[in-house]
Amino acid sequence: MAVKRLINDKDMELWKASQTFQDLIGFITTLATSVEGRENGDYVQPISDNVQKLIKLLDSVIDIIAKHEVIKDANTSRFGKIEFRDFYDELAENVSDMVVKTLELGSDTVKSEQLSDLCTYLTESWGDRTRIDYGSGHELNFICFLYCLFELKVLELDKDSTNAVLVIFIKYLDIMRKLETKYWLEPAGSHGVWGLDDYHFLPFLFGAFQLSTHKHLKPKSIHNPEVVEMFQDRYLYFGCIAFINKVKTTASLRWHSPMLDDISGVKKWSKVAEGMVKMYKVEVLSKLPIMQHFYFGVFLPCPDGVTEYSTERQHEIEESSCCSDGSSHPHSTWADCCGIAVPSAIAASEMSHRQHEKRIPFD
């Protein structure tokens, strides 16, 4: 059974010095390197049978989303929609069957403990049921799910790494955008305007590697709306910028995403790519508010010396994700919890759009 183990600063130091840490960042770097110089559609042909099965698995997630519509105008809350919990519950209830049947995993392929880890990582990839939020820690769960599949040899590094990003991860990202938009998922542990994005990190990392050998596009190109529109479907990085621009329409990138603005001043994409890996280590894998929710298990073992597992400790971790007044609130890695939930930019944009429609009726 995969469990959360990182409780305090001592645990974090052991984690950062561990082989598991190195294996995980090494895996992410391997995936990133495999898409160097490739556009989104430049995946490896033919697509392997097991990658095709993963596509079907993600299609089944889309089917579950479609079954749980948001009740229109039930309230005017700018925060997460509770129908997300119905989606989450159905996924959690069926995830084991989905994984076993779709990927055709028999007892000779996967042991019960390994299957449990796979199901935990996949379930946790879509956000938090209680807080109805999503962040880079949930995104990391999906990478752990892929890591397990490579460890099981369901996927093979020499032929599936590129497609793990350009086919599977891109499809996962598309599904997450559906979830974020449909259920107004709140940012979990977001750095706010000081972070790359309210929700994601890895599309920027993978995207920078895609662009690292490009002869003409420069990091500063993200400020050119025509260039962003032209390349949003061809490169992950520009797709992220396009999505941010669509959601955050009230100001320029310079104001609502200053870190992205700063990065755009770097001269070469190869330097951006290098910096993204370093930043991921520091801002995701080395932040306790994120990593206290990380699951250790058979594939990603917990380092020796880390706080022993107990149900009481698990409860402490869950409680630490809420405000002192008991209200749900994602931790910030930059400031103390303020006790006020932060609505997603998607929710704010949609509410503004609805108000505008009420003011301007159409025939």
C-alpha positions as CSV (number, residue, x, y, z in Angstrom):
1,M,0.0,0.0,0.0
2,A,1.4,3.4,-1.0
3,V,1.5,5.8,2.0
4,K,2.5,9.4,2.8
5,R,5.6,9.6,4.9
6,L,7.2,13.1,4.7
7,I,6.3,15.0,7.8
8,N,9.0,17.5,8.7
9,D,12.2,19.1,7.6
10,K,14.4,16.2,8.7
11,D,12.3,13.9,6.5
12,M,12.7,16.3,3.6
13,E,16.5,16.2,3.9
14,L,16.5,12.4,3.9
15,W,14.2,12.5,0.8
16,K,16.3,14.9,-1.1
17,A,19.5,12.8,-0.5
18,S,17.7,9.6,-1.4
19,Q,18.1,7.3,-4.4
20,T,14.3,7.5,-4.9
21,F,14.6,11.3,-5.4
22,Q,17.4,10.7,-8.0
23,D,15.4,8.0,-9.8
24,L,12.4,10.2,-10.1
25,I,14.1,13.3,-11.3
26,G,16.2,11.1,-13.6
27,F,13.0,9.6,-15.1
28,I,11.5,13.1,-15.7
29,T,14.7,14.2,-17.4
30,T,14.7,11.1,-19.6
31,L,11.2,11.8,-20.7
32,A,12.1,15.5,-21.4
33,T,15.2,14.6,-23.3
34,S,13.2,12.2,-25.5
35,V,11.1,15.0,-26.9
36,E,14.0,17.4,-27.6
37,G,13.4,19.1,-30.9
38,R,10.1,17.4,-31.5
39,E,6.7,19.0,-32.1
40,N,3.6,17.7,-30.4
41,G,2.6,15.7,-33.5
42,D,6.0,14.3,-34.0
43,Y,5.5,11.2,-32.0
44,V,7.2,7.8,-32.7
45,Q,5.5,5.6,-35.2
46,P,4.1,3.0,-34.9
47,I,2.6,3.6,-31.5
48,S,3.1,0.5,-29.4
49,D,0.2,-1.7,-28.3
50,N,0.6,-0.7,-24.6
51,V,0.6,3.0,-25.4
52,Q,-2.6,2.4,-27.4
53,K,-4.0,0.7,-24.3
54,L,-3.1,3.7,-22.2
55,I,-5.0,5.9,-24.6
56,K,-8.1,3.7,-24.1
57,L,-7.6,4.0,-20.3
58,L,-7.6,7.8,-20.5
59,D,-10.6,7.7,-22.8
60,S,-12.4,5.9,-20.0
61,V,-11.6,8.7,-17.7
62,I,-13.2,11.1,-20.2
63,D,-16.3,8.9,-20.3
64,I,-16.6,9.3,-16.5
65,I,-16.3,13.1,-16.7
66,A,-19.1,13.2,-19.2
67,K,-21.4,11.4,-16.8
68,H,-21.2,14.0,-14.1
69,E,-22.4,17.3,-15.4
70,V,-22.4,20.5,-13.3
71,I,-25.8,21.7,-12.2
72,K,-26.2,24.9,-14.0
73,D,-26.7,28.1,-11.9
74,A,-27.2,26.0,-8.8
75,N,-25.1,28.7,-7.0
76,T,-22.9,31.6,-7.9
77,S,-19.8,30.3,-6.1
78,R,-16.5,31.1,-7.7
79,F,-15.0,28.1,-6.1
80,G,-14.8,24.4,-7.0
81,K,-17.9,22.6,-8.2
82,I,-19.0,19.7,-5.9
83,E,-19.9,17.5,-8.9
84,F,-16.2,16.9,-9.1
85,R,-16.5,14.6,-6.1
86,D,-19.0,12.4,-8.1
87,F,-16.5,12.1,-10.9
88,Y,-13.7,11.3,-8.4
89,D,-15.8,8.7,-6.5
90,E,-16.7,6.8,-9.6
91,L,-13.1,6.8,-10.8
92,A,-11.8,5.6,-7.5
93,E,-14.4,2.9,-7.3
94,N,-13.6,1.5,-10.8
95,V,-9.9,2.4,-11.2
96,S,-8.6,-1.2,-10.4
97,D,-10.8,-2.8,-13.0
98,M,-10.0,-0.1,-15.5
99,V,-6.2,-0.6,-15.0
100,V,-6.3,-4.4,-15.1
101,K,-8.7,-4.8,-17.9
102,T,-7.5,-2.0,-20.2
103,L,-3.8,-2.7,-19.8
104,E,-4.5,-6.4,-19.7
105,L,-2.5,-7.0,-16.5
106,G,-2.6,-10.5,-15.1
107,S,-1.3,-11.8,-11.8
108,D,1.9,-12.9,-13.7
109,T,2.4,-9.3,-14.8
110,V,1.6,-7.3,-11.6
111,K,1.5,-8.2,-8.0
112,S,-1.3,-7.0,-5.7
113,E,0.9,-4.4,-4.0
114,Q,2.1,-3.1,-7.4
115,L,-1.5,-2.8,-8.6
116,S,-2.4,-0.9,-5.5
117,D,0.4,1.6,-6.2
118,L,-0.7,2.0,-9.8
119,C,-4.3,2.7,-8.7
120,T,-3.3,5.1,-6.0
121,Y,-1.1,7.2,-8.4
122,L,-3.7,7.2,-11.1
123,T,-6.6,8.1,-8.8
124,E,-4.6,10.9,-7.2
125,S,-3.6,12.3,-10.6
126,W,-6.8,14.3,-11.1
127,G,-7.0,16.5,-8.0
128,D,-8.2,16.4,-4.4
129,R,-11.7,15.2,-3.7
130,T,-12.2,17.2,-0.4
131,R,-10.7,20.5,-1.5
132,I,-11.7,20.2,-5.1
133,D,-8.3,21.5,-6.1
134,Y,-5.4,20.6,-8.4
135,G,-1.7,21.4,-8.4
136,S,1.8,20.2,-9.3
137,G,1.7,17.5,-6.7
138,H,-1.3,15.9,-8.4
139,E,0.5,16.2,-11.7
140,L,3.5,14.4,-10.2
141,N,1.2,11.5,-9.3
142,F,0.6,10.9,-13.0
143,I,4.3,10.9,-13.6
144,C,4.6,8.3,-10.9
145,F,1.9,6.2,-12.6
146,L,4.0,6.3,-15.8
147,Y,7.2,5.5,-13.8
148,C,5.5,2.4,-12.4
149,L,4.5,1.3,-15.9
150,F,8.1,1.6,-17.1
151,E,9.3,-0.3,-14.1
152,L,6.9,-3.1,-14.9
153,K,8.1,-3.1,-18.5
154,V,4.5,-2.3,-19.6
155,L,6.2,0.6,-21.3
156,E,9.8,0.5,-22.6
157,L,12.3,3.3,-22.3
158,D,13.9,2.7,-25.7
159,K,10.7,2.9,-27.7
160,D,7.9,4.5,-25.5
161,S,9.6,7.5,-23.8
162,T,8.8,10.0,-26.5
163,N,5.2,8.8,-26.8
164,A,4.8,8.8,-23.1
165,V,5.0,12.6,-23.4
166,L,3.7,13.4,-26.8
167,V,0.8,11.0,-26.7
168,I,0.0,10.0,-23.1
169,F,1.0,13.1,-21.2
170,I,-0.5,15.5,-23.7
171,K,-3.8,13.6,-23.5
172,Y,-3.6,13.7,-19.7
173,L,-3.1,17.5,-19.9
174,D,-6.1,17.9,-22.2
175,I,-8.2,15.9,-19.8
176,M,-7.0,18.1,-16.9
177,R,-7.9,21.2,-18.8
178,K,-11.4,19.8,-19.1
179,L,-11.6,19.1,-15.4
180,E,-10.2,22.5,-14.5
181,T,-12.7,24.2,-16.7
182,K,-15.7,22.1,-16.0
183,Y,-15.4,21.9,-12.2
184,W,-13.6,25.1,-11.6
185,L,-10.8,23.3,-9.7
186,E,-9.0,25.7,-7.3
187,P,-5.2,26.0,-7.4
188,A,-3.6,23.6,-4.9
189,G,-0.5,25.0,-3.2
190,S,-0.2,27.5,-6.0
191,H,2.6,30.1,-5.9
192,G,0.0,32.5,-7.3
193,V,1.6,35.1,-9.5
194,W,5.0,34.0,-8.4
195,G,4.7,30.6,-10.0
196,L,4.8,29.3,-13.5
197,D,1.1,28.4,-13.6
198,D,-1.8,28.0,-11.2
199,Y,-1.9,24.2,-11.9
200,H,0.9,22.8,-14.0
201,F,4.7,22.7,-14.1
202,L,5.7,19.8,-16.4
203,P,4.2,21.1,-19.7
204,F,6.7,24.0,-19.3
205,L,9.6,21.7,-18.6
206,F,8.8,19.3,-21.4
207,G,7.9,22.2,-23.7
208,A,11.2,23.9,-23.1
209,F,13.0,20.7,-24.2
210,Q,10.9,20.5,-27.3
211,L,12.0,24.0,-28.2
212,S,15.7,23.7,-27.1
213,T,16.9,23.1,-30.7
214,H,14.6,25.5,-32.5
215,K,16.5,27.8,-34.8
216,H,14.0,30.7,-34.9
217,L,11.6,30.7,-32.0
218,K,13.0,32.5,-28.9
219,P,11.8,32.6,-25.3
220,K,10.6,36.2,-25.8
221,S,8.3,34.9,-28.5
222,I,5.7,34.2,-25.9
223,H,4.8,37.9,-25.8
224,N,3.8,37.8,-29.5
225,P,0.1,36.9,-29.7
226,E,0.3,35.8,-33.3
227,V,3.3,33.5,-32.6
228,V,1.5,32.0,-29.6
229,E,-1.6,31.3,-31.7
230,M,0.5,29.8,-34.5
231,F,2.4,27.4,-32.3
232,Q,0.0,26.6,-29.4
233,D,-0.9,23.2,-30.9
234,R,2.7,22.4,-31.9
235,Y,4.6,23.0,-28.7
236,L,3.5,22.4,-25.1
237,Y,5.1,25.7,-23.9
238,F,3.1,27.8,-26.3
239,G,0.0,25.8,-25.5
240,C,0.4,26.7,-21.8
241,I,0.8,30.4,-22.6
242,A,-2.3,30.3,-24.9
243,F,-4.3,28.7,-22.1
244,I,-3.1,31.3,-19.5
245,N,-3.9,34.2,-21.9
246,K,-7.4,32.8,-22.5
247,V,-8.1,32.5,-18.8
248,K,-6.3,35.6,-17.4
249,T,-7.6,38.3,-19.8
250,T,-7.4,41.3,-17.4
251,A,-3.8,42.1,-17.7
252,S,-0.6,41.2,-19.6
253,L,1.6,38.2,-18.9
254,R,4.0,40.6,-17.3
255,W,1.5,41.4,-14.6
256,H,-0.2,38.1,-13.8
257,S,2.7,35.7,-14.6
258,P,6.0,37.6,-13.7
259,M,8.0,34.4,-13.5
260,L,7.1,33.5,-17.0
261,D,7.9,37.0,-18.0
262,D,11.3,36.8,-16.4
263,I,12.1,33.5,-18.1
264,S,11.2,35.0,-21.4
265,G,14.3,37.1,-21.1
266,V,16.6,34.1,-21.3
267,K,18.3,34.0,-24.7
268,K,18.2,30.3,-25.5
269,W,15.5,27.6,-24.9
270,S,18.2,25.2,-24.0
271,K,19.0,27.4,-21.0
272,V,15.3,27.5,-20.1
273,A,15.1,23.7,-20.3
274,E,18.1,23.4,-18.0
275,G,16.6,25.9,-15.6
276,M,13.3,24.1,-15.6
277,V,14.8,20.9,-14.3
278,K,16.6,22.7,-11.5
279,M,13.5,24.6,-10.6
280,Y,11.4,21.5,-10.5
281,K,13.8,20.0,-8.0
282,V,13.5,23.1,-5.8
283,E,10.0,24.2,-6.2
284,V,8.2,20.9,-6.4
285,L,10.3,17.9,-5.2
286,S,11.8,19.9,-2.3
287,K,8.7,21.7,-1.0
288,L,7.2,20.0,2.1
289,P,3.7,21.4,1.5
290,I,3.7,19.5,-1.8
291,M,5.7,16.5,-0.9
292,Q,3.9,15.7,2.4
293,H,1.2,14.3,0.1
294,F,3.6,12.2,-1.9
295,Y,3.0,8.4,-1.9
296,F,5.8,6.0,-1.3
297,G,5.3,2.3,-2.2
298,V,6.8,-0.7,-3.9
299,F,8.1,1.2,-7.0
300,L,9.2,4.4,-5.2
301,P,10.4,3.3,-1.8
302,C,10.6,5.6,1.2
303,P,14.2,6.5,2.3
304,D,15.5,5.0,5.5
305,G,15.1,7.1,8.6
306,V,12.0,8.9,7.5
307,T,9.2,9.2,10.1
308,E,7.5,5.8,10.5
309,Y,4.0,5.4,9.0
310,S,1.0,5.5,11.2
311,T,-2.7,6.3,10.7
312,E,-2.3,9.2,13.1
313,R,0.5,10.6,11.0
314,Q,-1.7,10.3,7.8
315,H,-4.4,12.2,9.6
316,E,-1.9,14.9,10.6
317,I,-0.9,15.4,7.0
318,E,-4.5,15.7,5.8
319,E,-5.3,18.2,8.6
320,S,-2.2,20.3,7.6
321,S,-3.9,21.0,4.3
322,C,-6.7,22.9,6.0
323,C,-6.9,26.3,7.7
324,S,-6.9,26.6,11.5
325,D,-10.5,27.6,11.3
326,G,-11.3,24.2,9.7
327,S,-12.1,25.6,6.2
328,S,-10.5,24.0,3.2
329,H,-7.5,25.9,1.9
330,P,-4.5,24.8,-0.2
331,H,-1.1,25.5,1.4
332,S,1.0,28.1,-0.1
333,T,4.7,27.4,-0.3
334,W,5.4,31.2,-0.3
335,A,3.3,32.5,2.6
336,D,1.3,31.3,5.6
337,C,-2.2,30.2,5.2
338,C,-4.5,33.2,5.2
339,G,-7.7,31.3,5.9
340,I,-9.3,32.5,2.7
341,A,-9.8,30.1,-0.2
342,V,-8.5,31.4,-3.6
343,P,-10.8,30.9,-6.6
344,S,-9.3,29.7,-9.8
345,A,-8.8,32.2,-12.6
346,I,-11.0,29.9,-14.7
347,A,-13.9,30.5,-12.3
348,A,-13.3,34.2,-12.2
349,S,-13.2,34.4,-16.0
350,E,-16.4,32.3,-16.3
351,M,-18.3,34.3,-13.7
352,S,-17.3,37.5,-15.5
353,H,-18.5,36.1,-18.8
354,R,-21.8,35.1,-17.3
355,Q,-22.3,38.6,-15.8
356,H,-21.5,40.1,-19.2
357,E,-24.1,37.8,-20.9
358,K,-26.7,39.0,-18.4
359,R,-26.0,42.6,-19.2
360,I,-26.0,42.2,-22.9
361,P,-28.9,40.0,-24.1
362,F,-28.9,38.4,-27.5
363,D,-31.7,37.6,-29.8
